[in-house]
Amino acid sequence: MKYFPRLWICLFLFQYSYAQNGMIVFQTDFGLKDGAVSAMKGVAMNVSNKLQLFDLTHDIPPYNIWEAALRLEQAAPYWPKGTVFVSVVDPGVGSQRKPVVLQTRNGYFFVSPDNGTLTLIAQQMDIESVREIDEKLNRLPGSSASYTFHGRDIFAYTAARLAAGKIKFREVGKLLSPQVLTLHYQKPILENGLLRGTVSILDIQYGNLWSNIPSALLKEAGININDSVHVKISNDSKTMYEGTVLYANTFSAVPEGVPVSYLNSLLNFSIAINMGSFAGKYNIESGPAWKIEIKKRE
């Protein structure tokens, strides 16, 4: 029995030790044409010049909360536990939406407006707890008259204090229920041999289409390499593409200019044109309004 208090203390310290790795990863829709991102980093470095600051991307399309959610899901698992992510795609800045910090069960922290940005991370990693940022305690001193740059004044400042160990997670602000605002989209399902999902994102440099349908569901549907699959892509009720494509390991499995399906780096079903842009050719975009259906051709 005498060891229980010591064990409890060790577990308590372990729970909060992740915040001490000093790494912050920034994501915004600000672009790099002005000084906004630099200002956020300057705020962080003034909290502690020992922090390590990195960029996920600052090219999220303006106001595109869905893409912000997807890019976090794509990149976050590859960072060390204890990393603090700051995501600022915030069309409701200055409104009643809550500024929050989400702690995942596997030890990551996400600083963001609670506007749907944390939808996919919450599902991928599971929520340990969520706290609302207390602006009286965790706001850049002297910034109270500004209402439109919370990325600098609240999110970067709070993230830096947390990552540098200036505050513990419990000092961020009041504890909320362990949930966040979620965006509605078609989750991957298999029904009677038909796979349904969402066009999650575009591999933007090449115009490839990435879905949220995982390899496990493809196997369950009996779809194997070198099979032909019937694919239908729609935007709400309008069909944008329908056809049969080869399911292969590589783009070069088909001639140049021909569509091919494959597993992307996240091991999800994707479609490309060998040496071409599938999205460009068929005017396809991504997000919850874009649906994909897949069925094996016998």
N, C-alpha and C positions, 0 to 999 in steps of 0.2 A: 504493500500500500504506500510506503514512503516514497516509491519511485514515481507515483502517478502525477504529483505536482510538477516534477521535473520533466516528465514526458509531455505534459500539457503545454508547458512553456516552450519546449522544443518544437512541438507541432504548430504552436501559435507563430513562432518566429519563422518557421518554414513557410507558412501560408503567405507571409508578407515579404519574404526575402526576394521573390521574383522581381519586385519593383526596383531593385538596386543595381540592375545591370547597366544602367546609364545610357541605354540606346533608345532613340526616338525616331520613328519613321513617319514622315509627313506625306499626306495626300490631300490635294485640293483641286478645284476647278479654276484656279486663279490664272494659270498659265505662267510664263516667265518673262513677260514683256514689261512688267513694272517691278516695284520693290516689295510687293506684298509678302511673297515667300521669304525673302531676305529679312523682312521685319519680324516675321514669326521666329525665324532662327536666331535673330539678334536677341529677342526676348528670352529665348531658351538659354542662350549662352551667358546672358547676364545673371540668370539664376545659378548656373554653374558652368564654368568653362571646361569642365571635365566631361561633359556630356558628349556622346557621339550622335551626330545628326545625319539622317539619311532621307532619301526621297523614294517614295513608291512611284507616284506620278503627280504631275500638276496639270495634266492634259485631259482630265475628266471633262466631257462636254458640259458647258454651263448648265447648272441646275439639275444635272442627271444623277439623281440619287441612286437609281438602280445600278448604274455603272460603278459608282463609288462602292456600293455593297459588293459587287462582283469582284472588283479589283482587290478589295481586302481579303475576300475568300481565296482568291488566287494566290496571293503573295504571303499572307501572314504565317501560314504553317511552316514556312521555310526559315523563319527567323528564330533566334534563341528565345527560350522561355524567359519571361520577365521583360520583354520588349514592350514599349509603350507606343501605340499607334495613334496619330492625330489625323482624323479625316474631317475636312471642312468642305462640304458641298451643302450649302446652307441657304436655300432660297427664302427661308423664313427667318433669317437673322433679325434679332431684335423683337421677335414676336413671342408668343407664349410657349413655343416649343422648348423643351427642357434641354439644357446642357448637361451631359452625363459622362460618367466613366463606367464602362462595363469591364468587369473582371471575369475571365473565363476560368473554367475548372482546371484547365491545363496551364494556367499561369501567365496569360497575356492580358494586357490592358488596352482598352480602346476608348479614346477621348473624342467625343463627337456630339453634334446635336442629335437628339432622339427623334429622327424624322424618317426612319426607314433605312438609313445607312447601315445599321447593325443587323439587319434582317438575316443575312446569310451566315455571318460570323456566329450569331447566337445559335443557329441551327447546326453549324459545322462543329463548333467547339463546346457548346453548352455553357449556360450562364452560371457562374458562381454567385455573383451579386452585382447590383447596379446602384450607383450613388449619383444623386443630383449635385452638380458643382455649386457650392455655396459661394456666390459672387462677392459676399462681404469679406470672405477670408481668402479666396482663391481667384483674384482678379488683379491684373497688372496695376500697381499703384499709379494714380493719376489719370486713369483711363475711363472713369465713370461717366464722363460726358459723351463718350463715343458709343453709338448703338449699332454700328454697321460693320465692325471689324472684330467680331468675337474670336475669329481664328487667331488673332494676335493677342487680344486682351484677356481672353478667358481660356481658350483651348490650349494654345501653345504654352501659356504661363502655368496652367495647372499641370499639364503633361510634364513640363520641365521640373516642377517642384516634386512631382511624384517619382519621376525617373531618377532624379538626383538624391532622393531620400530626404528631401526637406520636409515632406509630409508623408505620413502613412496613408494607405488607401482609406482607412476609416475617417481620416481628416479631410477628405475631399468634400464631403457634405452629407446630407441625410440619406439614410438607406431607403431605397425604393423597393417595390415588389420586383422579384427577379424576372423581369420581362421587358421587352422594348417594343416600340412601334414596328410592325412588320408590313412589308409590301406584299400584295397578293400576286401570285404567279402560278403557272401550271407546274406542279411538282412532277417528277418523272414517275410514270406508272405503266404497268403492263396489264392489258385486259384483252383476253381472247386473241393473243398473238399480236396485238397492236400496241406499239409503244407510243406514248404521248409525253411531251415535255415542252420546254421553253427554249427559244433561241437566246441563250444567256448573254452572249457577247460576240463581237467580231474580233478575230485576229487581225487587227486594224491595218497593219502594215501590208498584209497580203490579201485581205478580203475573204479570208476563210471564215466559215460559220461554226461557232462552238455552241453545242447544246448542253443541257444539264442532265442528259441521259447517260448513266454510268455504264461501264463495261459489264458489271454484274447483271444488269437488266438485259443487256444484249445477249449474254450467255443464256440467261433464263428464257429468252425468246428464241433460242436456238440459232442465233446469228453468229456465224464464224467467218474467219478470214477467207476471202475469195467467194463468198456468197454475194448474190445480188439482192439489193434491198429497194423497196419502193418508198420514196420519200415525198412527203407533202409539207409545204411550208406556207403558213397563212398569217396575215396581219388582221386580227379580229376575224371577220368572216370572209375576207378576200384572199383567194389562193394566189400566191406569188410565184410558187414553183411546184411542179409535180413531175416526177420522173423516176426512172430506175437507174441506180448507180452501183458500181462495184464497191464492196467493203474490203479494204486492203490495208497493208501495213504502211505503205509509202505512197507518195504522190506519183512517183514514176511507174507505178503499176498500170497506169493508163497513158495513152498518148497525150502529147501536149494539147491543151485546150479542152480536154474532156473532164467532166466532173468525177470525183472519187470521194468516197467516205472513209473515215479512219478514226482512230482514237487519238485525241490530242494529249498534251502533256499533263493534263489533269485526269486522263483516262476516261474522258467523256466522248460521246459520239460527235463527230464533226464532219463537215463537207468542205471540199476545196475544188478548185479547178487547177489542174496541173499547169503551172506557169501562167496562171490567170487569176482574176478576182471573181469568185462566186457571188459575193455580195454586190459587187458593182454590176455584173452582168444581169442579175435578176432583181436589182433594186431592193435588196433585203437589208434590214436593220436588226436591232436586237432590243430586248426588254420584255416585260410581262405581256405586252400586246402581241408578241410574235410567238406563234406556236409551231411545233414540229411534230409530225407523225411518221413512224417508221414501221414497216412490215416486211418480213422476209419474203422474197419471191421464190416460190417452189419450182 
